[in-house]
Amino acid sequence: MDDPLDAPTPPRPLATRAAIGRMNEALGAVLAFIERTSRRLRKLSIIAAGAGALIWFAIATQIRAARAPTTLALWAAVLLAWPGILFAFSLGLSRLHQFREHLRTLPQRVGERSEELRRLAREARGATQRGWFRSILSSLRFWRSAAGTRELLLALMPARLIFTPWVLAAALFALIGSLIEIATAPFVALWLLVAAAL
């Protein structure tokens, strides 16, 4: 009786190939949008970090009650937390651009890996008839190759982490906090100029 694992895979119909082509185009457009968004968020986080540093400087120089080291450290942590979270989120988004390359090569890599696993499974079955040492050796090679398929799934990890609800909520709050810091910075700069003039 033939092994079902050894059966050849049928060729893909033309409609399936066209659907895969359309899916690749749509994925390319989505990933290009994500890449543009990640660049904008990264720039915004850098501007917000500068605004936060300006606000911290105004607090440190203009408010006597906030000049204790622990208070200044707390203000620095609060003011730089939002830009830091936003910057980390933008880096995670930019990593998704590599996801397309992984996805493009995934069918070929899965095919190669499954062919290797089939070959090692045949060797392991044949080795049981030849001796226990060869059987153990073939089984070890089979499990080592099977464990190597884990890298195929690791390509999906950035997408899974970035689009979890708590990461999206943290990024939204970081975006709001960063925009508030940027909007506050001109008033703080004006305050510093007036204080320096007086």
Secondary structure, DSSP 8 states (H G I E B T S, - for coil): ---GGGS------HHHHHHHHHHHHHHHHHHHHHHHHHHHHHHHHHHHHHHHHHHHHHHHHH-GGG-SHHHHHHHHHHHHHHHHHHHHHHHHHHHTHHHHHHHHHHHHHHHHHHHHHHHHHHHHHHHHHH-HHHHHHHHHHHHHHHHHTHHHHHTTHHHHHHTSHHHHHHHHHHHHHHHHHHHHHHHHHHHHHHHHH-
